[in-house]
Amino acid sequence: MIPLKNIIKELEVFAPPAFQEDYDNSGLQTGNPETNIAGVLITLDVTEEVLEEAINRQCNLILAHHPLTLKGIKTLTGKNEPERILIKAIKNDLAIYSAHTNLDSVENGVSTALARRLGLQNIQILEPRKGLLLKLVTFVPRDYADKIRNALFTAGAGHIGNYDSCSYNLTGEGTFRAGENTNPFAGQQGELHHEKEERVETVVPVHLKNKVLQSLLSTHPYEEVAYDFYPLENVWNQVGFGAIGEPENELAEEEFLKQLKEVTNAGCIRHTELRKKPVKKVAVCGGSGSFLLHQAIKAGADLFVSADFKYHQFAEADGKIVIADIGHYESEQFTKEVFFELLTKKFPNFAVRLSNVSTNPIKYY
């Protein structure tokens, strides 16, 4: 058995909760983090049928992409399915955890899984996000600079793209006067002291701010550590929504749509008028991706695969791209494989099961 908190830790390293949208409700829906987990059942949605399957298969953790509800639950009377699920899960000591828009946002997440299933290559995030990076600036005695830098890098600072241990350093001189009740690293109480220092600058992801700060404070030799965090508007290419890539070979639009339907087992594909041009670049977004249409056009995609387009949104393609709406469930179904690969790699010889229940609420006649 594995403690639930250990599983949650690995999930949140991969898909940090800080990446979820404001409206979302990702995370532990019910359960005690100290509980020992005998088995995990992976699903896209938590339904009563999935809950029953988890009980029958002796899995006391359900790992889902979609939260039970995006809204808060004020009562627990069993008047609807989410409430009935919570009541039965609690009675059976069964935990439920979801990773939703935070899993949508990470590299190798929901959209990447779809892109890979479609055979796309050179996959990149379609719309990288801003506002998730900080600049840390601190001042360190020169002899301690390497030790401080290494501590910061170990805590997760200093990553720029595929480079790590990134920092900028300037040599200068700092001054301070130690007051009463101090134990200065250098100098004497009441005397102005000059110290040769290095100014160390590095990049820190927002969700690692506290971890990096604690590492700085615990490693720095000064009693009072001088540091600043500055918000950055830099684009973070490893975090964002959607994905874009290239088919191994150029395909006619009809041929690509045929393959798309076969790979996703879509009941139907709603699409805009074909442009009679070869498909050289494809954008995808698992789930409701209409908000990325213009980004897909801007990125030069010939075809955009997603779901939940409304009537008037199809017209926004304006002959510049082909929209292929395959359905919400169909576009996110491979998310289960993302969870499965992560957990089986981190916890080998542990019971990780894929649900056999199709939770798609949409049927085709």
Secondary structure, DSSP 8 states (H G I E B T S, - for coil): -EEHHHHHHHHHHHS-GGGS-TT---EEEES-TT-EES-EEEESS--HHHHHHHHHTT--EEEESS-S-SS-----SSSSHHHHHHHHHHHTT-EEEE--HHHHHBTTSHHHHHHHHTTEEEEEEEEEE-S-EEEEEEEEEGGGHHHHHHHHHHTT---BTTB-S--EEEEEEEEEEB-TT---SSS-BTSEEEEEEEEEEEEEEGGGHHHHHHHHHHH-SSSS--EEEEEE---EEEEEEEEEEEESS-B-HHHHHHHHHHHHT-S--EE----S--B--EEEEEEE-GGGHHHHHHTT-SEEEEE---HHHHHTTTTSSEEEE--HHHHHTTHHHHHHHHHHHHSTTS-EEE-----------
